[in-house]
Amino acid sequence: MSEFKKKLNHIKGFVFDVDGVFTDGKIMIMPDGKQMRNMNVKDGYAVHFAVKKGYPIGIITGGKCESIRVRFEELGVTDIFIASKDKRDDFKTFLAKHKLTADDILYMGDDLPDLLVMRMAGLATCPHDAAKEIIEISKYVSDKRSGDGCVRDVIEQTLKLQGKWADTDAFVW
């Protein structure tokens, strides 16, 4: 079993960046100045299912758009850090709230603002098209691109290894 798979057995929570992880990194600016993002529904289902199974999920983003909060609240996420100045501080807040250690967390990021917090996390992961510096420190690089199921990839692998994927809870929203 690979080192990555061994670490998945011990994951108790997930933390994700938004732009470049849940999205392809492109933001549409509407005439009124509001921002729109495209997100993959399979990533959304995996997040919702992980929350349902009791995994704490944190969203830490430098993005300032309230639609981010709305989307993740709809999925059951309660730890949403928008306009994060230093992701390490928000990560520590998330850990303390859930009485977890950094080793308990799988973090997925894609670019330089994620670098230092990813070094803290127990399992650093990234989408296939992440920045070179992020790929270099990641213990797992998804074969999925940002916005194209990379979140689902790591959640599904974790829950499968822990025997919690596709059980009876999976068939009802």
Summary of the structure (lengths in Angstrom):
residues: 173
radius of gyration: 14.9
end to end distance: 32.4
largest distance: 51.5
contacts: 566
relative contact order: 0.20
helix: 42%
strand: 14%
